[in-house]
């Protein structure tokens, strides 16, 4: 038995790496010239996240950003992910400087997922903060959205400290922005390409 806590964490992290690598090759993608690595490390999580897929998000056929999805378990299906049961990371790489009121856009997309007026009222202030954190971007800037079931969610952009958000409901709403049932298949399907198809 390993009684040294740092040593135990190191062993567990190594086991996770072995399990992920044993699952087979990741679904790496190159989209609009942006190459996303097969794996990324989230330092304070002590675990790798593997690439599931990436997609271009366009408005009137003008590329605005490329988004990639990373997940934190060797075997993940869309149902597990959508319920917030596994860690994930979205990487948003802006291809053009954002114009217009993106904060209002994100707020509208987040609120649209809530059908009950009581939920809209209850989560309204948190959604406003979430929309502000998502915001817009400048050319070649990146936005990271990290979620861990035991640590909550944080959102950060290039050169700025991330903002923390608590609550499973907000994480599910963020997932709905890119892999929700109403999302276009040319965005949703590539992002979910590396998940277990059983869901």
KALINFEN-V11306 format. One record per pair of residues at least 4 apart in sequence whose ideal C-beta (glycine too) atoms are under 6 Angstrom apart, sorted by the first residue. I is the first residue (numbers start at 1). J is the second residue. Records with the same first field share a line. If there is no record, write none. Layout:
I: J + J
This chain:
2: 7 + 8
9: 46
13: 46
16: 47
17: 48
19: 74
20: 48 + 50 + 74
23: 74
26: 38 + 50 + 51
27: 53 + 193 + 194
28: 38 + 51
29: 36 + 53 + 54
30: 35
31: 54 + 56 + 66
32: 56 + 63 + 66
34: 66 + 93
36: 51 + 54 + 68
38: 51
39: 48 + 50
40: 49 + 70
41: 48
47: 72
49: 70 + 72 + 89
51: 70
52: 69 + 71 + 194 + 195
53: 69 + 190 + 191 + 193 + 194
54: 68
55: 187 + 190 + 191
56: 63 + 66
57: 64 + 65 + 67 + 187
58: 62 + 63
59: 64
63: 95
64: 96
65: 92 + 94 + 95
66: 93
67: 90 + 92 + 178
68: 91
69: 90 + 191
70: 89
71: 76 + 86 + 88
72: 86 + 87
73: 86
75: 196
76: 80 + 81 + 86 + 195
77: 195 + 196 + 198 + 199
78: 82 + 192 + 195 + 199
79: 199
80: 85 + 86
81: 86
82: 175
84: 168 + 171 + 172
87: 148
88: 147
89: 146
90: 145
92: 143
93: 142
94: 137 + 141
96: 139
97: 138 + 139
98: 102 + 136 + 137
102: 135 + 136
103: 131 + 132 + 135
106: 131 + 134
107: 127 + 131
109: 177
110: 127 + 173
111: 120
113: 173 + 176
114: 119 + 120
119: 123
120: 124
123: 127
130: 170
133: 155 + 163
137: 141
141: 158
142: 158
143: 157
144: 156
145: 155
146: 154
147: 153 + 171
152: 166
153: 165 + 171
154: 162 + 164
155: 162 + 163
156: 160 + 162
165: 170
175: 179
176: 180
178: 191
179: 188 + 191
183: 187 + 188
185: 189
